[in-house]
Amino acid sequence: MQSLIGVCYGAVADGLDATIVKVEADVGRGLPQFSIVGLPDSAVTESRLRIRSAIQNAGLEFPRGRITVNLSPASVRKHGAGLDLAIAIAILRSTGWVPNVIDRVVGFCAELSLSGDLVQVPGILNLALAFQKHHIVQAVVAIPQQSDLIPLPNFTWVPFHSLGKVAEFLRDPATTIPEVVVQGIEPAFLELEDEGDFSEVAGMEQVKRALTIAAAGRHHILLIGPPGCGKTMISERFPSIMPRLSSMEALEVYAIHQASGIARQPSLTPPFRMPHHTLTTAGLIGGGAPVTAGEVTLAHRGVLVLDELLEFQRTTLDALREPLVSKQLRMTRGGRSAILPADFILVGTLNPCPCGQRGFADCRCTDSIVTRYWSRLSGPFLDRVDLVVHVHPNRTRQNASERGESSASRVIRRRVEAARLALANPDSASPLGHEMERRPLVMNRAARELLQRAGTGLQLSRRAMLSITRVAQTIGALDEQEEIRSEQIEEALALRSHIQLS
């Protein structure tokens, strides 16, 4: 007689992604034995002892016989203890304790304690998003996971305390009502207050103008100046003029941080990352097996500030070449490829020389020392930077009682939002601000001739010419002009000034 195969669905984290796992359990005749196949790691293999004790302590009968559990797809390594509940339910279904309804409606994501209680698992939001893609509309999770549960479109979270309660719910869902059910049409996120404000920075109007252009057009920018001129201070306040994220962008950011084990409140505020200059290449772009996120991915949809840029290793900085242009990283580890999102705005702050006074005051550094100091920035890296601003300390002196425009009151932010709206292609349904979604360029004859003369005279690359054009288009959007004129080209050229090493 053919034995009954218990089937249910779980999910395991795979870096920033998740894999849906079909769990099959077969209880056959023979000496008692419990085997799990399908490339389980040690945490999954050790779950046999947890599951046995959890089922018995939940008041349910653990089957006596040869138990074989298959995790499909068998070619994917299964990591973590998040399949405990799914394996237990599959076994109970194979014995008839739980109805063996083979469908793709309910997913199971929880670890089991020896007492039968459900324990929360990391990266639950990514697991839920994977369920959604596979048309699984409910997820049974642990009650302690409740603080991480965000309402998702056409998706229901069903938290429980114990395995026994889950079994009761599956046997009679009409009479067993969960204590908490989280469901919703659209995720709800907070809008947190920014930690700093542009009005706290005295003077520096040229720098504020450049950062406003960077925020409006999502341009990368370098701030060069002597120590103490305010480069770091204004960079830390740059996120305050950034437009707030949409609900789906905030969900994407929250899922990335949750999968990376980083505490972040569900917020519409763009992420801000400012790593130390001892950061390694793997720490910047990610790596490992499974692939984990680096700083460029953690800054996705937000700002990545590299303070003291020339103190970073050259190999680390050169690893930024691809994400600065493509807005993503494709990594291959252990025979598997992963695409990590990396759509951020780079803000780099640096001194002009080791002593910090080159071009601003008396410099003690020789030309050879300065050349060696700047050698950490390669030409291809600099070619990907749209704006270069020299921050002069004498231009920051202002009466302390005078305050500039406030970014918290959204004076500058509203201009940035209006400029992004003007730049967006009306025929595209994608989020605003992406380079590929810009409206077609409109440039008058004088501006076009000026751009051609500058390209020839300064020997600009094709990437540099395109960068100048896009910066000019952003300036035109801030100035509420649809047509690019020569004055916008002139400002864009000035903002892309060449770094003088002598």
Helices and strands as residue ranges (DSSP letters): E 5-14, E 17-28, E 33-37, H 42-45, H 47-57, E 66-72, H 84-95, E 106-108, E 111-112, E 118-119, H 124-133, E 138-142, G 143-148, E 155-160, H 163-171, E 182-184, G 198-200, H 205-217, E 221-224, H 231-236, G 238-241, H 247-259, E 272-273, H 281-285, H 295-298, E 303-306, G 309-311, H 314-318, H 321-326, E 328-333, E 336-341, E 345-350, H 367-374, H 379-383, E 387-390, G 393-395, H 411-423, G 435-437, H 445-457, H 462-478, H 486-495
